[in-house]
Amino acid sequence: MYRFDIINALIKKYGYQHYLEIGVEAGETFTKVQCAVKHGVDPFSVNATFRISSDEFFARANGDIEYALRLG
Ligand SMILES: C[S@@+](CC[C@H](N)C(=O)[O-])C[C@H]1O[C@@H](n2cnc3c(N)ncnc32)[C@H](O)[C@@H]1O
């Protein structure tokens, strides 16, 4: 069983619609997660939705994660 199997099981069980991954790297997990809306944050990964650090991401979010997800 892989990390994405556990994440997908939780998404399915609880009916989650949004997935945010901090630190995407090669996208081994990110690309296999099945969720309606997915965002990835990683300053060094071409697979990231937002190529910025998590500190910058949450600073720009200013406590409002929905706002942060619209920054892209
Ligand atoms: C162990 S890898 C992530 C593996 C990935 N979650 C997976 O399941 O395949 C760690 C990643 O964190 C990223 N990273 C390091 N510092 C970060 C930061 N301040 N903000 C966001 N991502 C960061 C690195 O660029 C790297 O791609």
PDB file of the backbone (N, CA, C, O) and the ligand in Angstrom, with CONECT records:
HET    LIG  A 101      27
ATOM      1  N   MET A   1       0.843  -1.195   0.000  1.00  0.00           N
ATOM      2  CA  MET A   1       0.000   0.000   0.000  1.00  0.00           C
ATOM      3  C   MET A   1       0.883   1.252   0.000  1.00  0.00           C
ATOM      4  O   MET A   1       1.856   1.342   0.749  1.00  0.00           O
ATOM      5  N   TYR A   2       0.529   2.200  -0.842  1.00  0.00           N
ATOM      6  CA  TYR A   2       1.318   3.425  -0.963  1.00  0.00           C
ATOM      7  C   TYR A   2       0.602   4.589  -0.264  1.00  0.00           C
ATOM      8  O   TYR A   2      -0.567   4.496   0.111  1.00  0.00           O
ATOM      9  N   ARG A   3       1.357   5.691  -0.105  1.00  0.00           N
ATOM     10  CA  ARG A   3       0.801   6.879   0.548  1.00  0.00           C
ATOM     11  C   ARG A   3      -0.469   7.359  -0.164  1.00  0.00           C
ATOM     12  O   ARG A   3      -1.451   7.732   0.479  1.00  0.00           O
ATOM     13  N   PHE A   4      -0.432   7.342  -1.498  1.00  0.00           N
ATOM     14  CA  PHE A   4      -1.608   7.841  -2.230  1.00  0.00           C
ATOM     15  C   PHE A   4      -2.820   6.918  -2.049  1.00  0.00           C
ATOM     16  O   PHE A   4      -3.960   7.367  -2.169  1.00  0.00           O
ATOM     17  N   ASP A   5      -2.583   5.637  -1.763  1.00  0.00           N
ATOM     18  CA  ASP A   5      -3.709   4.717  -1.509  1.00  0.00           C
ATOM     19  C   ASP A   5      -4.461   5.140  -0.248  1.00  0.00           C
ATOM     20  O   ASP A   5      -5.691   5.138  -0.203  1.00  0.00           O
ATOM     21  N   ILE A   6      -3.676   5.507   0.785  1.00  0.00           N
ATOM     22  CA  ILE A   6      -4.283   5.929   2.055  1.00  0.00           C
ATOM     23  C   ILE A   6      -5.031   7.247   1.861  1.00  0.00           C
ATOM     24  O   ILE A   6      -6.151   7.414   2.344  1.00  0.00           O
ATOM     25  N   ILE A   7      -4.392   8.185   1.144  1.00  0.00           N
ATOM     26  CA  ILE A   7      -5.026   9.490   0.907  1.00  0.00           C
ATOM     27  C   ILE A   7      -6.307   9.311   0.097  1.00  0.00           C
ATOM     28  O   ILE A   7      -7.335   9.911   0.411  1.00  0.00           O
ATOM     29  N   ASN A   8      -6.244   8.494  -0.935  1.00  0.00           N
ATOM     30  CA  ASN A   8      -7.436   8.263  -1.767  1.00  0.00           C
ATOM     31  C   ASN A   8      -8.554   7.593  -0.967  1.00  0.00           C
ATOM     32  O   ASN A   8      -9.731   7.892  -1.169  1.00  0.00           O
ATOM     33  N   ALA A   9      -8.184   6.692  -0.064  1.00  0.00           N
ATOM     34  CA  ALA A   9      -9.191   6.025   0.766  1.00  0.00           C
ATOM     35  C   ALA A   9      -9.886   7.045   1.676  1.00  0.00           C
ATOM     36  O   ALA A   9     -11.102   6.996   1.865  1.00  0.00           O
ATOM     37  N   LEU A  10      -9.089   7.976   2.240  1.00  0.00           N
ATOM     38  CA  LEU A  10      -9.666   9.012   3.119  1.00  0.00           C
ATOM     39  C   LEU A  10     -10.554   9.973   2.327  1.00  0.00           C
ATOM     40  O   LEU A  10     -11.624  10.366   2.792  1.00  0.00           O
ATOM     41  N   ILE A  11     -10.099  10.347   1.125  1.00  0.00           N
ATOM     42  CA  ILE A  11     -10.902  11.237   0.265  1.00  0.00           C
ATOM     43  C   ILE A  11     -12.245  10.582  -0.046  1.00  0.00           C
ATOM     44  O   ILE A  11     -13.294  11.225  -0.005  1.00  0.00           O
ATOM     45  N   LYS A  12     -12.186   9.301  -0.354  1.00  0.00           N
ATOM     46  CA  LYS A  12     -13.415   8.580  -0.707  1.00  0.00           C
ATOM     47  C   LYS A  12     -14.328   8.429   0.517  1.00  0.00           C
ATOM     48  O   LYS A  12     -15.532   8.672   0.436  1.00  0.00           O
ATOM     49  N   LYS A  13     -13.744   8.029   1.643  1.00  0.00           N
ATOM     50  CA  LYS A  13     -14.534   7.780   2.850  1.00  0.00           C
ATOM     51  C   LYS A  13     -15.262   9.042   3.317  1.00  0.00           C
ATOM     52  O   LYS A  13     -16.435   8.990   3.688  1.00  0.00           O
ATOM     53  N   TYR A  14     -14.547  10.189   3.294  1.00  0.00           N
ATOM     54  CA  TYR A  14     -15.120  11.422   3.845  1.00  0.00           C
ATOM     55  C   TYR A  14     -15.675  12.361   2.769  1.00  0.00           C
ATOM     56  O   TYR A  14     -16.204  13.427   3.083  1.00  0.00           O
ATOM     57  N   GLY A  15     -15.555  11.966   1.515  1.00  0.00           N
ATOM     58  CA  GLY A  15     -16.115  12.772   0.432  1.00  0.00           C
ATOM     59  C   GLY A  15     -15.423  14.107   0.236  1.00  0.00           C
ATOM     60  O   GLY A  15     -16.052  15.090  -0.157  1.00  0.00           O
ATOM     61  N   TYR A  16     -14.130  14.141   0.511  1.00  0.00           N
ATOM     62  CA  TYR A  16     -13.387  15.399   0.349  1.00  0.00           C
ATOM     63  C   TYR A  16     -13.375  15.831  -1.118  1.00  0.00           C
ATOM     64  O   TYR A  16     -13.337  15.006  -2.031  1.00  0.00           O
ATOM     65  N   GLN A  17     -13.408  17.147  -1.311  1.00  0.00           N
ATOM     66  CA  GLN A  17     -13.412  17.708  -2.668  1.00  0.00           C
ATOM     67  C   GLN A  17     -12.116  18.448  -2.992  1.00  0.00           C
ATOM     68  O   GLN A  17     -11.826  18.723  -4.156  1.00  0.00           O
ATOM     69  N   HIS A  18     -11.337  18.769  -1.955  1.00  0.00           N
ATOM     70  CA  HIS A  18     -10.106  19.540  -2.141  1.00  0.00           C
ATOM     71  C   HIS A  18      -8.915  18.805  -1.534  1.00  0.00           C
ATOM     72  O   HIS A  18      -9.006  18.198  -0.467  1.00  0.00           O
ATOM     73  N   TYR A  19      -7.789  18.883  -2.256  1.00  0.00           N
ATOM     74  CA  TYR A  19      -6.553  18.276  -1.767  1.00  0.00           C
ATOM     75  C   TYR A  19      -5.418  19.273  -1.934  1.00  0.00           C
ATOM     76  O   TYR A  19      -5.216  19.803  -3.026  1.00  0.00           O
ATOM     77  N   LEU A  20      -4.680  19.531  -0.869  1.00  0.00           N
ATOM     78  CA  LEU A  20      -3.526  20.426  -0.907  1.00  0.00           C
ATOM     79  C   LEU A  20      -2.306  19.655  -0.435  1.00  0.00           C
ATOM     80  O   LEU A  20      -2.283  19.122   0.674  1.00  0.00           O
ATOM     81  N   GLU A  21      -1.288  19.602  -1.294  1.00  0.00           N
ATOM     82  CA  GLU A  21      -0.048  18.903  -0.922  1.00  0.00           C
ATOM     83  C   GLU A  21       1.088  19.921  -0.817  1.00  0.00           C
ATOM     84  O   GLU A  21       1.382  20.645  -1.768  1.00  0.00           O
ATOM     85  N   ILE A  22       1.712  19.961   0.345  1.00  0.00           N
ATOM     86  CA  ILE A  22       2.878  20.819   0.559  1.00  0.00           C
ATOM     87  C   ILE A  22       4.123  19.962   0.348  1.00  0.00           C
ATOM     88  O   ILE A  22       4.369  19.021   1.103  1.00  0.00           O
ATOM     89  N   GLY A  23       4.902  20.288  -0.674  1.00  0.00           N
ATOM     90  CA  GLY A  23       6.078  19.480  -1.005  1.00  0.00           C
ATOM     91  C   GLY A  23       5.687  18.386  -1.975  1.00  0.00           C
ATOM     92  O   GLY A  23       5.331  17.281  -1.566  1.00  0.00           O
ATOM     93  N   VAL A  24       5.753  18.692  -3.251  1.00  0.00           N
ATOM     94  CA  VAL A  24       5.222  17.788  -4.282  1.00  0.00           C
ATOM     95  C   VAL A  24       6.310  16.895  -4.890  1.00  0.00           C
ATOM     96  O   VAL A  24       6.055  15.755  -5.278  1.00  0.00           O
ATOM     97  N   GLU A  25       7.506  17.433  -4.961  1.00  0.00           N
ATOM     98  CA  GLU A  25       8.659  16.755  -5.583  1.00  0.00           C
ATOM     99  C   GLU A  25       8.305  16.263  -6.988  1.00  0.00           C
ATOM    100  O   GLU A  25       7.849  17.055  -7.813  1.00  0.00           O
ATOM    101  N   ALA A  26       8.501  14.994  -7.274  1.00  0.00           N
ATOM    102  CA  ALA A  26       8.265  14.481  -8.634  1.00  0.00           C
ATOM    103  C   ALA A  26       6.792  14.214  -8.910  1.00  0.00           C
ATOM    104  O   ALA A  26       6.425  13.824 -10.018  1.00  0.00           O
ATOM    105  N   GLY A  27       5.958  14.422  -7.916  1.00  0.00           N
ATOM    106  CA  GLY A  27       4.529  14.216  -8.107  1.00  0.00           C
ATOM    107  C   GLY A  27       4.095  12.772  -7.944  1.00  0.00           C
ATOM    108  O   GLY A  27       3.015  12.384  -8.389  1.00  0.00           O
ATOM    109  N   GLU A  28       4.944  11.977  -7.301  1.00  0.00           N
ATOM    110  CA  GLU A  28       4.617  10.552  -7.131  1.00  0.00           C
ATOM    111  C   GLU A  28       3.290  10.351  -6.416  1.00  0.00           C
ATOM    112  O   GLU A  28       2.515   9.458  -6.761  1.00  0.00           O
ATOM    113  N   THR A  29       3.035  11.186  -5.422  1.00  0.00           N
ATOM    114  CA  THR A  29       1.751  11.116  -4.717  1.00  0.00           C
ATOM    115  C   THR A  29       0.727  11.993  -5.422  1.00  0.00           C
ATOM    116  O   THR A  29      -0.395  11.569  -5.700  1.00  0.00           O
ATOM    117  N   PHE A  30       1.136  13.223  -5.703  1.00  0.00           N
ATOM    118  CA  PHE A  30       0.194  14.227  -6.230  1.00  0.00           C
ATOM    119  C   PHE A  30      -0.530  13.736  -7.486  1.00  0.00           C
ATOM    120  O   PHE A  30      -1.745  13.898  -7.604  1.00  0.00           O
ATOM    121  N   THR A  31       0.205  13.143  -8.417  1.00  0.00           N
ATOM    122  CA  THR A  31      -0.417  12.731  -9.682  1.00  0.00           C
ATOM    123  C   THR A  31      -1.375  11.553  -9.507  1.00  0.00           C
ATOM    124  O   THR A  31      -2.237  11.320 -10.355  1.00  0.00           O
ATOM    125  N   LYS A  32      -1.224  10.809  -8.408  1.00  0.00           N
ATOM    126  CA  LYS A  32      -2.068   9.625  -8.212  1.00  0.00           C
ATOM    127  C   LYS A  32      -3.232   9.852  -7.248  1.00  0.00           C
ATOM    128  O   LYS A  32      -4.097   8.992  -7.081  1.00  0.00           O
ATOM    129  N   VAL A  33      -3.234  11.015  -6.624  1.00  0.00           N
ATOM    130  CA  VAL A  33      -4.361  11.346  -5.748  1.00  0.00           C
ATOM    131  C   VAL A  33      -5.567  11.697  -6.616  1.00  0.00           C
ATOM    132  O   VAL A  33      -5.467  12.476  -7.564  1.00  0.00           O
ATOM    133  N   GLN A  34      -6.692  11.111  -6.275  1.00  0.00           N
ATOM    134  CA  GLN A  34      -7.915  11.342  -7.045  1.00  0.00           C
ATOM    135  C   GLN A  34      -8.862  12.214  -6.231  1.00  0.00           C
ATOM    136  O   GLN A  34      -9.484  11.762  -5.269  1.00  0.00           O
ATOM    137  N   CYS A  35      -8.956  13.485  -6.644  1.00  0.00           N
ATOM    138  CA  CYS A  35      -9.782  14.446  -5.931  1.00  0.00           C
ATOM    139  C   CYS A  35     -10.227  15.511  -6.923  1.00  0.00           C
ATOM    140  O   CYS A  35      -9.505  15.825  -7.870  1.00  0.00           O
ATOM    141  N   ALA A  36     -11.398  16.058  -6.710  1.00  0.00           N
ATOM    142  CA  ALA A  36     -11.967  17.012  -7.673  1.00  0.00           C
ATOM    143  C   ALA A  36     -11.060  18.216  -7.887  1.00  0.00           C
ATOM    144  O   ALA A  36     -10.835  18.638  -9.021  1.00  0.00           O
ATOM    145  N   VAL A  37     -10.542  18.766  -6.791  1.00  0.00           N
ATOM    146  CA  VAL A  37      -9.686  19.953  -6.879  1.00  0.00           C
ATOM    147  C   VAL A  37      -8.369  19.655  -6.171  1.00  0.00           C
ATOM    148  O   VAL A  37      -8.353  19.323  -4.985  1.00  0.00           O
ATOM    149  N   LYS A  38      -7.264  19.777  -6.908  1.00  0.00           N
ATOM    150  CA  LYS A  38      -5.951  19.483  -6.331  1.00  0.00           C
ATOM    151  C   LYS A  38      -5.021  20.677  -6.526  1.00  0.00           C
ATOM    152  O   LYS A  38      -4.991  21.291  -7.593  1.00  0.00           O
ATOM    153  N   HIS A  39      -4.261  20.992  -5.475  1.00  0.00           N
ATOM    154  CA  HIS A  39      -3.237  22.020  -5.570  1.00  0.00           C
ATOM    155  C   HIS A  39      -1.977  21.514  -4.887  1.00  0.00           C
ATOM    156  O   HIS A  39      -2.030  20.834  -3.863  1.00  0.00           O
ATOM    157  N   GLY A  40      -0.845  21.864  -5.481  1.00  0.00           N
ATOM    158  CA  GLY A  40       0.438  21.498  -4.890  1.00  0.00           C
ATOM    159  C   GLY A  40       1.311  22.729  -4.720  1.00  0.00           C
ATOM    160  O   GLY A  40       1.331  23.622  -5.566  1.00  0.00           O
ATOM    161  N   VAL A  41       2.034  22.755  -3.607  1.00  0.00           N
ATOM    162  CA  VAL A  41       2.931  23.879  -3.312  1.00  0.00           C
ATOM    163  C   VAL A  41       4.353  23.349  -3.173  1.00  0.00           C
ATOM    164  O   VAL A  41       4.636  22.496  -2.331  1.00  0.00           O
ATOM    165  N   ASP A  42       5.237  23.868  -4.011  1.00  0.00           N
ATOM    166  CA  ASP A  42       6.645  23.440  -3.938  1.00  0.00           C
ATOM    167  C   ASP A  42       7.477  24.404  -4.772  1.00  0.00           C
ATOM    168  O   ASP A  42       7.222  24.573  -5.965  1.00  0.00           O
ATOM    169  N   PRO A  43       8.472  25.038  -4.151  1.00  0.00           N
ATOM    170  CA  PRO A  43       9.250  26.033  -4.906  1.00  0.00           C
ATOM    171  C   PRO A  43      10.143  25.425  -5.975  1.00  0.00           C
ATOM    172  O   PRO A  43      10.607  26.134  -6.867  1.00  0.00           O
ATOM    173  N   PHE A  44      10.390  24.118  -5.898  1.00  0.00           N
ATOM    174  CA  PHE A  44      11.363  23.498  -6.803  1.00  0.00           C
ATOM    175  C   PHE A  44      10.765  22.458  -7.750  1.00  0.00           C
ATOM    176  O   PHE A  44      11.498  21.851  -8.531  1.00  0.00           O
ATOM    177  N   SER A  45       9.476  22.244  -7.699  1.00  0.00           N
ATOM    178  CA  SER A  45       8.870  21.169  -8.485  1.00  0.00           C
ATOM    179  C   SER A  45       8.053  21.696  -9.665  1.00  0.00           C
ATOM    180  O   SER A  45       7.214  22.583  -9.510  1.00  0.00           O
ATOM    181  N   VAL A  46       8.313  21.141 -10.829  1.00  0.00           N
ATOM    182  CA  VAL A  46       7.535  21.524 -12.015  1.00  0.00           C
ATOM    183  C   VAL A  46       6.109  20.984 -11.916  1.00  0.00           C
ATOM    184  O   VAL A  46       5.227  21.401 -12.667  1.00  0.00           O
ATOM    185  N   ASN A  47       5.890  20.054 -10.987  1.00  0.00           N
ATOM    186  CA  ASN A  47       4.558  19.470 -10.813  1.00  0.00           C
ATOM    187  C   ASN A  47       3.666  20.288  -9.874  1.00  0.00           C
ATOM    188  O   ASN A  47       2.490  19.971  -9.696  1.00  0.00           O
ATOM    189  N   ALA A  48       4.225  21.328  -9.282  1.00  0.00           N
ATOM    190  CA  ALA A  48       3.465  22.120  -8.314  1.00  0.00           C
ATOM    191  C   ALA A  48       2.557  23.118  -9.019  1.00  0.00           C
ATOM    192  O   ALA A  48       2.911  23.682 -10.054  1.00  0.00           O
ATOM    193  N   THR A  49       1.394  23.321  -8.444  1.00  0.00           N
ATOM    194  CA  THR A  49       0.480  24.362  -8.925  1.00  0.00           C
ATOM    195  C   THR A  49       1.060  25.733  -8.602  1.00  0.00           C
ATOM    196  O   THR A  49       0.996  26.660  -9.408  1.00  0.00           O
ATOM    197  N   PHE A  50       1.630  25.839  -7.399  1.00  0.00           N
ATOM    198  CA  PHE A  50       2.233  27.085  -6.934  1.00  0.00           C
ATOM    199  C   PHE A  50       3.713  26.826  -6.680  1.00  0.00           C
ATOM    200  O   PHE A  50       4.061  26.066  -5.776  1.00  0.00           O
ATOM    201  N   ARG A  51       4.593  27.452  -7.473  1.00  0.00           N
ATOM    202  CA  ARG A  51       6.033  27.234  -7.309  1.00  0.00           C
ATOM    203  C   ARG A  51       6.601  28.277  -6.357  1.00  0.00           C
ATOM    204  O   ARG A  51       7.414  29.124  -6.727  1.00  0.00           O
ATOM    205  N   ILE A  52       6.145  28.178  -5.135  1.00  0.00           N
ATOM    206  CA  ILE A  52       6.582  29.058  -4.049  1.00  0.00           C
ATOM    207  C   ILE A  52       6.707  28.204  -2.792  1.00  0.00           C
ATOM    208  O   ILE A  52       6.209  27.079  -2.736  1.00  0.00           O
ATOM    209  N   SER A  53       7.380  28.758  -1.786  1.00  0.00           N
ATOM    210  CA  SER A  53       7.533  28.011  -0.534  1.00  0.00           C
ATOM    211  C   SER A  53       6.203  27.990   0.223  1.00  0.00           C
ATOM    212  O   SER A  53       5.308  28.799  -0.022  1.00  0.00           O
ATOM    213  N   SER A  54       6.108  27.042   1.144  1.00  0.00           N
ATOM    214  CA  SER A  54       4.886  26.967   1.960  1.00  0.00           C
ATOM    215  C   SER A  54       4.734  28.231   2.806  1.00  0.00           C
ATOM    216  O   SER A  54       3.619  28.703   3.026  1.00  0.00           O
ATOM    217  N   ASP A  55       5.874  28.785   3.286  1.00  0.00           N
ATOM    218  CA  ASP A  55       5.792  30.025   4.076  1.00  0.00           C
ATOM    219  C   ASP A  55       5.163  31.143   3.243  1.00  0.00           C
ATOM    220  O   ASP A  55       4.289  31.868   3.720  1.00  0.00           O
ATOM    221  N   GLU A  56       5.619  31.275   1.991  1.00  0.00           N
ATOM    222  CA  GLU A  56       5.068  32.329   1.132  1.00  0.00           C
ATOM    223  C   GLU A  56       3.601  32.053   0.817  1.00  0.00           C
ATOM    224  O   GLU A  56       2.770  32.961   0.798  1.00  0.00           O
ATOM    225  N   PHE A  57       3.307  30.794   0.572  1.00  0.00           N
ATOM    226  CA  PHE A  57       1.922  30.416   0.257  1.00  0.00           C
ATOM    227  C   PHE A  57       0.972  30.806   1.392  1.00  0.00           C
ATOM    228  O   PHE A  57      -0.067  31.424   1.157  1.00  0.00           O
ATOM    229  N   PHE A  58       1.339  30.437   2.628  1.00  0.00           N
ATOM    230  CA  PHE A  58       0.439  30.719   3.749  1.00  0.00           C
ATOM    231  C   PHE A  58       0.458  32.196   4.131  1.00  0.00           C
ATOM    232  O   PHE A  58      -0.528  32.721   4.648  1.00  0.00           O
ATOM    233  N   ALA A  59       1.590  32.868   3.874  1.00  0.00           N
ATOM    234  CA  ALA A  59       1.634  34.319   4.132  1.00  0.00           C
ATOM    235  C   ALA A  59       0.683  35.038   3.179  1.00  0.00           C
ATOM    236  O   ALA A  59      -0.047  35.943   3.583  1.00  0.00           O
ATOM    237  N   ARG A  60       0.700  34.626   1.909  1.00  0.00           N
ATOM    238  CA  ARG A  60      -0.194  35.253   0.937  1.00  0.00           C
ATOM    239  C   ARG A  60      -1.645  34.883   1.215  1.00  0.00           C
ATOM    240  O   ARG A  60      -2.564  35.641   0.905  1.00  0.00           O
ATOM    241  N   ALA A  61      -1.836  33.704   1.806  1.00  0.00           N
ATOM    242  CA  ALA A  61      -3.199  33.284   2.150  1.00  0.00           C
ATOM    243  C   ALA A  61      -3.765  34.168   3.251  1.00  0.00           C
ATOM    244  O   ALA A  61      -4.977  34.363   3.341  1.00  0.00           O
ATOM    245  N   ASN A  62      -2.883  34.701   4.087  1.00  0.00           N
ATOM    246  CA  ASN A  62      -3.302  35.595   5.172  1.00  0.00           C
ATOM    247  C   ASN A  62      -4.429  34.973   6.003  1.00  0.00           C
ATOM    248  O   ASN A  62      -5.384  35.646   6.391  1.00  0.00           O
ATOM    249  N   GLY A  63      -4.290  33.681   6.260  1.00  0.00           N
ATOM    250  CA  GLY A  63      -5.269  32.986   7.072  1.00  0.00           C
ATOM    251  C   GLY A  63      -6.493  32.498   6.316  1.00  0.00           C
ATOM    252  O   GLY A  63      -7.365  31.832   6.875  1.00  0.00           O
ATOM    253  N   ASP A  64      -6.542  32.839   5.040  1.00  0.00           N
ATOM    254  CA  ASP A  64      -7.708  32.466   4.236  1.00  0.00           C
ATOM    255  C   ASP A  64      -7.280  31.488   3.139  1.00  0.00           C
ATOM    256  O   ASP A  64      -6.823  31.902   2.074  1.00  0.00           O
ATOM    257  N   ILE A  65      -7.429  30.212   3.404  1.00  0.00           N
ATOM    258  CA  ILE A  65      -6.934  29.208   2.469  1.00  0.00           C
ATOM    259  C   ILE A  65      -7.663  29.270   1.124  1.00  0.00           C
ATOM    260  O   ILE A  65      -7.062  29.008   0.083  1.00  0.00           O
ATOM    261  N   GLU A  66      -8.934  29.610   1.141  1.00  0.00           N
ATOM    262  CA  GLU A  66      -9.674  29.717  -0.121  1.00  0.00           C
ATOM    263  C   GLU A  66      -9.094  30.842  -0.973  1.00  0.00           C
ATOM    264  O   GLU A  66      -9.004  30.735  -2.196  1.00  0.00           O
ATOM    265  N   TYR A  67      -8.705  31.917  -0.302  1.00  0.00           N
ATOM    266  CA  TYR A  67      -8.069  33.028  -1.016  1.00  0.00           C
ATOM    267  C   TYR A  67      -6.743  32.563  -1.616  1.00  0.00           C
ATOM    268  O   TYR A  67      -6.427  32.871  -2.765  1.00  0.00           O
ATOM    269  N   ALA A  68      -5.981  31.825  -0.829  1.00  0.00           N
ATOM    270  CA  ALA A  68      -4.680  31.358  -1.296  1.00  0.00           C
ATOM    271  C   ALA A  68      -4.821  30.516  -2.551  1.00  0.00           C
ATOM    272  O   ALA A  68      -4.010  30.617  -3.471  1.00  0.00           O
ATOM    273  N   LEU A  69      -5.835  29.701  -2.585  1.00  0.00           N
ATOM    274  CA  LEU A  69      -6.016  28.811  -3.735  1.00  0.00           C
ATOM    275  C   LEU A  69      -6.455  29.559  -4.989  1.00  0.00           C
ATOM    276  O   LEU A  69      -6.412  29.016  -6.093  1.00  0.00           O
ATOM    277  N   ARG A  70      -6.876  30.802  -4.810  1.00  0.00           N
ATOM    278  CA  ARG A  70      -7.243  31.595  -5.982  1.00  0.00           C
ATOM    279  C   ARG A  70      -6.073  32.436  -6.485  1.00  0.00           C
ATOM    280  O   ARG A  70      -6.183  33.110  -7.510  1.00  0.00           O
ATOM    281  N   LEU A  71      -4.947  32.396  -5.760  1.00  0.00           N
ATOM    282  CA  LEU A  71      -3.819  33.254  -6.132  1.00  0.00           C
ATOM    283  C   LEU A  71      -3.180  32.857  -7.455  1.00  0.00           C
ATOM    284  O   LEU A  71      -2.612  33.695  -8.155  1.00  0.00           O
ATOM    285  N   GLY A  72      -3.275  31.580  -7.791  1.00  0.00           N
ATOM    286  CA  GLY A  72      -2.594  31.088  -8.981  1.00  0.00           C
ATOM    287  C   GLY A  72      -3.039  31.796 -10.227  1.00  0.00           C
ATOM    288  O   GLY A  72      -2.554  31.492 -11.317  1.00  0.00           O
TER     289      GLY A  72
HETATM  290  C1  LIG A 101      10.080  14.290   0.355  1.00  0.00           C
HETATM  291  S1  LIG A 101       9.676  15.430  -0.938  1.00  0.00           S1+
HETATM  292  C2  LIG A 101       7.920  15.335  -1.073  1.00  0.00           C
HETATM  293  C3  LIG A 101       7.399  14.012  -1.534  1.00  0.00           C
HETATM  294  C4  LIG A 101       5.951  14.055  -2.011  1.00  0.00           C
HETATM  295  N1  LIG A 101       5.042  14.630  -1.023  1.00  0.00           N
HETATM  296  C5  LIG A 101       5.480  12.664  -2.377  1.00  0.00           C
HETATM  297  O1  LIG A 101       4.628  12.094  -1.663  1.00  0.00           O
HETATM  298  O2  LIG A 101       5.973  12.130  -3.378  1.00  0.00           O1-
HETATM  299  C6  LIG A 101       9.867  17.019  -0.192  1.00  0.00           C
HETATM  300  C7  LIG A 101       9.536  18.203  -1.114  1.00  0.00           C
HETATM  301  O3  LIG A 101       9.364  19.359  -0.300  1.00  0.00           O
HETATM  302  C8  LIG A 101       9.761  20.475  -1.046  1.00  0.00           C
HETATM  303  N2  LIG A 101      10.020  21.587  -0.145  1.00  0.00           N
HETATM  304  C9  LIG A 101      11.115  21.856   0.582  1.00  0.00           C
HETATM  305  N3  LIG A 101      10.973  22.998   1.268  1.00  0.00           N
HETATM  306  C10 LIG A 101       9.717  23.446   0.983  1.00  0.00           C
HETATM  307  C11 LIG A 101       8.975  24.582   1.378  1.00  0.00           C
HETATM  308  N4  LIG A 101       9.489  25.488   2.237  1.00  0.00           N
HETATM  309  N5  LIG A 101       7.726  24.752   0.886  1.00  0.00           N
HETATM  310  C12 LIG A 101       7.183  23.845   0.039  1.00  0.00           C
HETATM  311  N6  LIG A 101       7.852  22.738  -0.384  1.00  0.00           N
HETATM  312  C13 LIG A 101       9.094  22.550   0.078  1.00  0.00           C
HETATM  313  C14 LIG A 101      11.007  19.991  -1.789  1.00  0.00           C
HETATM  314  O4  LIG A 101      11.260  20.803  -2.936  1.00  0.00           O
HETATM  315  C15 LIG A 101      10.627  18.552  -2.126  1.00  0.00           C
HETATM  316  O5  LIG A 101      10.122  18.483  -3.435  1.00  0.00           O
CONECT  290  291
CONECT  291  290  292  299
CONECT  292  291  293
CONECT  293  292  294
CONECT  294  293  295  296
CONECT  295  294
CONECT  296  294  297  298
CONECT  297  296
CONECT  298  296
CONECT  299  291  300
CONECT  300  299  301  315
CONECT  301  300  302
CONECT  302  301  303  313
CONECT  303  302  304  312
CONECT  304  303  305
CONECT  305  304  306
CONECT  306  305  307  312
CONECT  307  306  308  309
CONECT  308  307
CONECT  309  307  310
CONECT  310  309  311
CONECT  311  310  312
CONECT  312  303  306  311
CONECT  313  302  314  315
CONECT  314  313
CONECT  315  300  313  316
CONECT  316  315
END
